[in-house]
Amino acid sequence: MAHRNKVIRMNDIRVIKKYPNRRLYDTNVSRYITLEEVRQLVLSNVRFRVEDKRTKEDITRSILLQVISEQEEGGNPIFSSELLTHIIRFYGDPMQPSISRYLEMSLQLFLQQQTHFSEQLKELLGQAQQPVQRLKDLAERQVPIWRTVRKEFLKNLSRAKAVTVGREKNGTELDV
C-alpha cells in the first residue's frame, strides 16, 4: 500500500471532523485536537472547516461558539451580560441581518485602526534599541505640558468657585 504525503497549499482549507463522541479530529495532522488547539488555529490565521463526521454538515460556527464560550468563562470576558442581552434581542428581528453586517464592519474598522496605530507607534519608536526607554523619554517630554494644563485647570476651577461664591453672597444665584 503506497503512502501519499499530504501537500497543503495556502488556499486549501484544513478539514476537522467532529465525531459523535464530541471529539475533533484534525485530518491535517491525523490526530484528535482540543478546543484550545482550534483557538490556536484561529490565532495563527489557519483557514479551516469543521464538519460533522456523519452528516458532512459544516459546523464551524458551532465549534467557534464553543471556543468563545470557553474563553468567556476563563476570567476576562469580552461580552458583557448587557451586550449579550442586546444581541439576543436581535434574533428574529427584521434588523438581524443588518446588525450582523454592522458588527462585522465595526470590527473590521477597529482592526484597521489598531493596525494603523501599531504602525504609527513603530514609526514613532523607529528602530530604537530600547523602545521602553524611548517611550519613557517621550512621556517625560510631555510632563511640562501636563503640568501647565493642570495648573490652568485648577486656576479656572478656583475662578469658577469664586464667581459662584460671589453670586451666592449677592443673591444672584439662579435656581435650576
TIFI-869942 format. One record per residue (C-alpha): residue number from 1; residue in one letter; chain; x, y, z. Coordinates in steps of 0.2 Angstrom, whole numbers, plus 5000, padded with zeros to 4 digits. Layout:
[NUM "a" "A" [X Y Z]]
...
# end
This chain:
[1 "m" "A" [5000 5000 5000]]
[2 "a" "A" [5008 5016 4994]]
[3 "h" "A" [5008 5030 5007]]
[4 "r" "A" [5004 5048 5000]]
[5 "n" "A" [5011 5063 5008]]
[6 "k" "A" [4998 5077 5010]]
[7 "v" "A" [5003 5093 5002]]
[8 "i" "A" [4993 5108 5009]]
[9 "r" "A" [4993 5123 4999]]
[10 "m" "A" [4990 5141 5006]]
[11 "n" "A" [4972 5142 4999]]
[12 "d" "A" [4967 5125 5005]]
[13 "i" "A" [4955 5124 5019]]
[14 "r" "A" [4960 5112 5034]]
[15 "v" "A" [4947 5099 5037]]
[16 "i" "A" [4942 5095 5055]]
[17 "k" "A" [4930 5081 5058]]
[18 "k" "A" [4918 5081 5073]]
[19 "y" "A" [4914 5063 5079]]
[20 "p" "A" [4898 5058 5088]]
[21 "n" "A" [4909 5056 5104]]
[22 "r" "A" [4911 5075 5103]]
[23 "r" "A" [4930 5074 5099]]
[24 "l" "A" [4938 5084 5085]]
[25 "y" "A" [4949 5075 5073]]
[26 "d" "A" [4961 5086 5063]]
[27 "t" "A" [4964 5077 5046]]
[28 "n" "A" [4979 5088 5043]]
[29 "v" "A" [4989 5081 5057]]
[30 "s" "A" [4980 5064 5059]]
[31 "r" "A" [4975 5066 5077]]
[32 "y" "A" [4962 5072 5089]]
[33 "i" "A" [4963 5090 5094]]
[34 "t" "A" [4955 5101 5108]]
[35 "l" "A" [4946 5117 5108]]
[36 "e" "A" [4961 5126 5113]]
[37 "e" "A" [4970 5119 5098]]
[38 "v" "A" [4956 5126 5087]]
[39 "r" "A" [4958 5143 5096]]
[40 "q" "A" [4977 5142 5091]]
[41 "l" "A" [4972 5138 5073]]
[42 "v" "A" [4962 5154 5073]]
[43 "l" "A" [4976 5164 5081]]
[44 "s" "A" [4988 5158 5068]]
[45 "n" "A" [4976 5163 5054]]
[46 "v" "A" [4974 5145 5048]]
[47 "r" "A" [4959 5143 5037]]
[48 "f" "A" [4949 5128 5042]]
[49 "r" "A" [4932 5120 5041]]
[50 "v" "A" [4924 5109 5054]]
[51 "e" "A" [4912 5096 5048]]
[52 "d" "A" [4901 5083 5056]]
[53 "k" "A" [4908 5066 5053]]
[54 "r" "A" [4891 5058 5050]]
[55 "t" "A" [4881 5071 5040]]
[56 "k" "A" [4896 5081 5032]]
[57 "e" "A" [4887 5097 5038]]
[58 "d" "A" [4898 5112 5040]]
[59 "i" "A" [4898 5115 5059]]
[60 "t" "A" [4912 5128 5060]]
[61 "r" "A" [4901 5141 5068]]
[62 "s" "A" [4896 5130 5082]]
[63 "i" "A" [4913 5125 5086]]
[64 "l" "A" [4919 5143 5086]]
[65 "l" "A" [4905 5147 5098]]
[66 "q" "A" [4911 5134 5109]]
[67 "v" "A" [4929 5141 5108]]
[68 "i" "A" [4922 5158 5113]]
[69 "s" "A" [4911 5151 5127]]
[70 "e" "A" [4927 5143 5134]]
[71 "q" "A" [4936 5160 5133]]
[72 "e" "A" [4922 5170 5140]]
[73 "e" "A" [4921 5158 5155]]
[74 "g" "A" [4940 5159 5158]]
[75 "g" "A" [4940 5176 5168]]
[76 "n" "A" [4941 5191 5157]]
[77 "p" "A" [4926 5191 5145]]
[78 "i" "A" [4924 5202 5130]]
[79 "f" "A" [4905 5201 5130]]
[80 "s" "A" [4896 5209 5145]]
[81 "s" "A" [4879 5202 5150]]
[82 "e" "A" [4871 5218 5144]]
[83 "l" "A" [4879 5216 5126]]
[84 "l" "A" [4874 5198 5125]]
[85 "t" "A" [4856 5203 5130]]
[86 "h" "A" [4856 5216 5116]]
[87 "i" "A" [4862 5203 5104]]
[88 "i" "A" [4849 5190 5109]]
[89 "r" "A" [4835 5203 5106]]
[90 "f" "A" [4841 5205 5088]]
[91 "y" "A" [4837 5186 5084]]
[92 "g" "A" [4822 5185 5073]]
[93 "d" "A" [4821 5204 5072]]
[94 "p" "A" [4820 5211 5054]]
[95 "m" "A" [4836 5220 5058]]
[96 "q" "A" [4845 5204 5062]]
[97 "p" "A" [4855 5204 5045]]
[98 "s" "A" [4859 5222 5047]]
[99 "i" "A" [4866 5221 5065]]
[100 "s" "A" [4876 5206 5059]]
[101 "r" "A" [4884 5216 5045]]
[102 "y" "A" [4886 5231 5056]]
[103 "l" "A" [4895 5221 5069]]
[104 "e" "A" [4907 5214 5056]]
[105 "m" "A" [4911 5231 5048]]
[106 "s" "A" [4913 5239 5065]]
[107 "l" "A" [4926 5225 5070]]
[108 "q" "A" [4935 5227 5053]]
[109 "l" "A" [4936 5245 5056]]
[110 "f" "A" [4943 5243 5074]]
[111 "l" "A" [4956 5230 5067]]
[112 "q" "A" [4961 5243 5053]]
[113 "q" "A" [4963 5257 5066]]
[114 "q" "A" [4973 5245 5078]]
[115 "t" "A" [4985 5241 5064]]
[116 "h" "A" [4987 5259 5059]]
[117 "f" "A" [4990 5264 5077]]
[118 "s" "A" [5003 5250 5079]]
[119 "e" "A" [5012 5255 5063]]
[120 "q" "A" [5012 5273 5069]]
[121 "l" "A" [5019 5268 5086]]
[122 "k" "A" [5033 5258 5077]]
[123 "e" "A" [5037 5273 5066]]
[124 "l" "A" [5037 5284 5081]]
[125 "l" "A" [5049 5272 5091]]
[126 "g" "A" [5059 5269 5075]]
[127 "q" "A" [5072 5256 5076]]
[128 "a" "A" [5076 5261 5094]]
[129 "q" "A" [5087 5249 5103]]
[130 "q" "A" [5077 5252 5119]]
[131 "p" "A" [5059 5255 5115]]
[132 "v" "A" [5054 5256 5133]]
[133 "q" "A" [5067 5269 5136]]
[134 "r" "A" [5061 5279 5121]]
[135 "l" "A" [5043 5279 5127]]
[136 "k" "A" [5049 5285 5144]]
[137 "d" "A" [5058 5299 5136]]
[138 "l" "A" [5043 5304 5126]]
[139 "a" "A" [5032 5303 5142]]
[140 "e" "A" [5045 5314 5151]]
[141 "r" "A" [5044 5327 5137]]
[142 "q" "A" [5025 5328 5140]]
[143 "v" "A" [5026 5331 5159]]
[144 "p" "A" [5028 5350 5157]]
[145 "i" "A" [5014 5351 5146]]
[146 "w" "A" [5003 5341 5158]]
[147 "r" "A" [5008 5352 5172]]
[148 "t" "A" [5004 5368 5163]]
[149 "v" "A" [4987 5361 5158]]
[150 "r" "A" [4983 5355 5176]]
[151 "k" "A" [4989 5372 5183]]
[152 "e" "A" [4977 5381 5171]]
[153 "f" "A" [4963 5369 5175]]
[154 "l" "A" [4965 5372 5194]]
[155 "k" "A" [4966 5391 5191]]
[156 "n" "A" [4950 5391 5181]]
[157 "l" "A" [4942 5380 5194]]
[158 "s" "A" [4947 5392 5208]]
[159 "r" "A" [4939 5407 5197]]
[160 "a" "A" [4923 5397 5194]]
[161 "k" "A" [4922 5394 5213]]
[162 "a" "A" [4925 5412 5217]]
[163 "v" "A" [4912 5418 5205]]
[164 "t" "A" [4899 5405 5212]]
[165 "v" "A" [4903 5411 5230]]
[166 "g" "A" [4901 5429 5224]]
[167 "r" "A" [4884 5426 5216]]
[168 "e" "A" [4878 5417 5232]]
[169 "k" "A" [4883 5432 5243]]
[170 "n" "A" [4874 5444 5231]]
[171 "g" "A" [4859 5433 5229]]
[172 "t" "A" [4861 5432 5211]]
[173 "e" "A" [4862 5413 5210]]
[174 "l" "A" [4850 5405 5198]]
[175 "d" "A" [4838 5391 5204]]
[176 "v" "A" [4838 5377 5192]]
# end
